[in-house]
Amino acid sequence: MNKKLGCALSGGAVLVLALSGCSSDDGNKKIDDWAKKVCDQVQPQLNKIQGANASIQKATADNSKPEDVKTTDSKAFQQISDAYAALGDAVEKAGAPPVDGGAKTQKEAVKELDATSKSYEDLKKTVDGLDTKDQAKFADGLKGVADKLDTLSKSGDKALNKLQSGDVGKAMAKQSGCQKASPSASASKKA
């Protein structure tokens, strides 16, 4: 059961990690400037999400006590919720990308990031309400959390995909803040 939670979490940051892509040499200064505004805020949030996911996976892999798993999960879900909210703020503050339909695309992406933040906040509340005294009930509760995580990781990335397409996506892919960190680079940052 704990492995299922860990697996579901590994997909939890899929929405944001989609920000990386193939870089392009096409130069559109306005779009590049917009992408820089957003991407400068992305990497710290990705690091928070990855760190939170790693702490949950470690707690589930270690077969930690239910109280420890509950505390770890609650804290991690709050971190992830805060990170998605900060990403929504970054896209909001950057303004509409300077492309056709940019305002609509920005609004939809912010709405999606805020909804994802709220979903993780709801998961935190669910975990906070789990009974750790009854191991069977706790395991059932964690299974429900894992199922919600699985659904969350598979849903709702249409607006972000649109935001990251075309010239805007190419510009974002050139920004270091929007590129996936290699596993060894992120591991060395934690040390």
N, C-alpha and C positions, 0 to 999 in steps of 0.2 A: 504494500500500500504506500509506504513512504517513497518508494522508488517512483511510483506513478506521479506523486506530487513533484518530485525532482524533475521528472521528464516534462511535465506540464510547464514548469517554471522555465525550462531551457527555451521554450518557445515564447515566453512572456514578453521579451523585448523585441520580438520580430518586427513590430510596427516601426520602432525607432531605428533598428539596425538596417532597415531597408534604405536608410539615407545614403549608404555607400553605393557606389556604382563605378562605371568606367569613366575615366576622365576624358575631357575633350579640350582641344586647343582653340575651339571657337571662342572668340572674344567679344562679349557684350558687357561693357563696363557697368551699366546699370544693374543688369542681372547678377553679375559677379559681386557687386557691392551689396545687393540684397542678400545673396547667398552667404556672404561673409557675416552679415549681421546675425543671421540665424545660426550658422554653423559654429560661430564663436561660443554660442551658448549650449550647443548640442553635446560636445564631448564630456564636459563635467557631469551632465545628466546621464549620459550613457554609462559612465564609470559608476555612478550611484546605482543604476539599475543592475549592472553586471555584478557589483559588489553585493547587493541585496540578494540577487538570485544565487550567488555563490554561497552566501551564508545559509540560505534555506536548504540548498542541496547538501551542504556539509552536515547540517543538523539532521536531515533525513537519512543521509548515508551512514552517519555515525550511530544510528539507532538511539538517539538521545532520549532522555526522559521526556514524557509528554509535556511537562511544565516548560522545559527548555525549548522544545519544538514550538510550543505555543508562543513563547516570548520572542523567539527568533523570527518566526513567521510574521507575527504582529508588527514588529519593528521593521522588517524587510518590506512588508506590504505598504507601510506608511512611507518608507523611503521611495519606493517605486511610484506611489501615488504623487508624492511631492515632485519627483523628477518629471513625470508626465505633465503635471500642472506647469512646471517651469518651462518645459518645451512648448506648451501651448502659449505661454506668455511671450516666449522668444519669437514665435511665429507672429503673434499679435503685434508686438512692438516693432517688428521689422517692417510692418505695413504690407500692403499687397505687392506681390511680385510684379515687376514691370512687364507683364505679358498679357495677351488677350485673355479675359476672364480671370485675371489675377486676384481681384477682390473676392470673387465667389470661391475660388480655389483656396485662398487664405482662410476665409471664414469657415469653410467646411473642414479644413485641416485643424484649425483651432478647436472647433466643436468636437472633432474626433479625439484629439489629444485630451481635452477636458473630460470627455466621457470615459476615456481609458483611465484617467486619474481617479474619477469617481468610482469606477469598477474596482480598482485596487483598494480604495478606501472602504468600499463595501466588503471586500474580502478580509480586510483587517478587522472590521467589526464582527464578521462571522467567526474568525479565528478567536477573537477576544471572548466570544460567547461560548466557546467549546468547553466541555466538562473534562478536565484532565484526571479526575478521580476515577472515572470508569473508562478503562483503556479501550474497551470495545466501542463505546459511544464516541470516544475521542477519535479512534481510527475511522469510524463511519463519517464523522464530521470532517476529517481531513480528506476523505475520499470525495465528499461533496465539494470541498475547496478545490481539489485537484481537477474535478470535472468542470467547475466554473473557470479555472485557469485555462484548461484545454480549449474551452469555448472562446474565451477571451483572446487567446493567442491566434485563433483561426478567423476571428471576425473583425469587421470594421476597418480595414486598412485602405479602402477605396480612395478616400480623400487624400491620405498621405501619398499614395501611389501617384495620384494626379499631380500633387504638389511637386513630386520628385521626378516628373516626366519632362520631356522636351528640353528646352534651353535652360529652364530653372534647374532641372535635375542634373544637367551637364555642369552647370555652374556650381551646384552644391557638391558634386563629386570631386571637384577640384580643390575644395576647401578641406584642410586637414581635420578640422573639427567634425566634419560629416563623414569621415572615412573610418571604417572599422579598424580598431586597434588589433594588432596581432595578439594572440593569446599570451605570448611571452612578454610582450610590451605591457599588457595590462597586469600580468602577474608581477612584473618587476615594479610597477607603480605601487602595488599593494604592500610590497615588502618594506 
